[in-house]
């Protein structure tokens, strides 16, 4: 039998494309969130270490 003359994407193809796009969008959002969380953690760690170092420096400078 010959084709019925339909060309282009079927409904199933459209669902697959939209589903793949949504999955890709969720992965990108998750990656951006994870990278931002790591960067924010490093910034907080540097600030805490700097404050502890400053306090320790001030305390040891007064005692000696």
C-alpha positions in Angstrom: 0.0 0.0 0.0 1.2 3.5 -0.7 1.5 6.2 1.9 -1.7 8.2 2.6 0.0 11.5 1.6 0.9 12.7 5.1 4.3 14.3 5.4 6.1 16.0 8.3 6.1 15.1 12.0 3.6 12.8 13.6 2.0 13.5 16.9 4.3 11.0 18.6 7.4 12.8 17.1 6.1 16.1 18.5 5.6 14.6 21.9 9.1 13.2 21.8 10.6 16.5 20.8 8.7 18.5 23.5 9.5 15.8 26.1 13.2 15.9 25.2 13.2 19.7 25.4 11.6 19.6 28.8 14.1 17.1 30.1 17.0 19.1 28.7 15.6 22.3 30.3 15.3 20.5 33.7 18.9 19.3 33.4 20.2 22.7 32.5 18.4 24.3 35.4 19.7 21.6 37.7 23.3 22.2 36.5 23.0 25.9 36.9 21.6 25.4 40.5 24.4 23.0 41.4 27.2 25.2 40.0 25.7 28.2 41.8 25.5 26.3 45.1 29.1 25.2 44.8 30.3 28.7 44.1 28.2 30.1 47.0 29.6 27.5 49.3 33.2 28.4 48.4 32.5 32.1 48.9 31.0 31.4 52.4 33.9 29.2 53.3 36.4 31.9 52.3 34.6 34.5 54.3 34.4 32.3 57.4 38.1 31.4 57.1 39.0 35.0 56.7 37.0 36.1 59.7 38.5 33.3 61.9 42.0 34.3 60.7 41.3 38.0 61.4 40.0 37.2 64.9 42.9 34.9 65.7 45.3 37.5 64.4 43.8 40.2 66.6 43.7 38.0 69.7 47.4 36.8 69.3 48.6 40.3 68.5 47.2 41.7 71.8 48.6 38.9 73.9 52.2 39.1 72.7 
